[in-house]
């Protein structure tokens, strides 16, 4: 029995290898397509073509006796992989760097490393300043003050309290190049950013709305915060022009008011979810025996939050001048649900869900329109 089973497993391994070889071939074709799009001045992403690819895959799967949804999921992964190589090639070929010098303060951190890779791929000569350690292949300073500070760009990717102090110190004698931070909040940085702008520095603030493991920027948002120096904002936006990221421009106050809901509310909701589970008295093994679509989806998101940096999450909650606004809204919403349930108010409960559905549908439509405009 073992020998026939081993033979079948070997055949399966051979098929897996063939699939991966075909995927590699597909990636090469995608890269060539991306090069032709770039030469023709076309956008990297073509949503109509993606729709056709997925439709074709579903039809083919059905004819082969494969579940169409499986084929669709596979094609979505392959499309994203293809877009990633196309975008990376576009960023490299449309390089803005030309050997110009960049200093990334906090470059050894997670988002700092992302910024180092991103700017390096554009042809910038990237240097790193970080007491946490150096990065192979990049000139290194343990203290940012040890560098010449005559760089074309200085990007601050350090923790927010550290960034706030550095901005204030730089304002005493502003470096000549473009200066920006990538902090998740701007409240703790407001004084430093304003001081630099008033001192005549070429300064703005950006917020990449994604994590350090992100490769494809399509449908990802980058927020550009103008602190009164429009030229700095323009130059910062130019760094992301060759990507498929969606650009959003706002001011200092609006940024943190919105982020209180986009990050603060979503983080708090998931922290409350796993805290309720952890303190419920229900043992994890027992709950693991049960499953529902909603519970499993929420559990997955909450697990991602729980694995992240708790100190960074605390900063996002505690350092935002508008942070308690979203937390109060969450408390009010939970109490509202609790009150209609306790009162047996079915009509009130239905009204809450219908109002929520209308809001979410409106947001989805707005997101689709925004993505279409980018194309």
Order of alpha helices (4+ residues) and beta strands (2+ residues): alpha-alpha-alpha-beta-alpha-beta-beta-beta-alpha-beta-alpha-beta-beta-alpha-beta-alpha-alpha-alpha-alpha-alpha-alpha-alpha
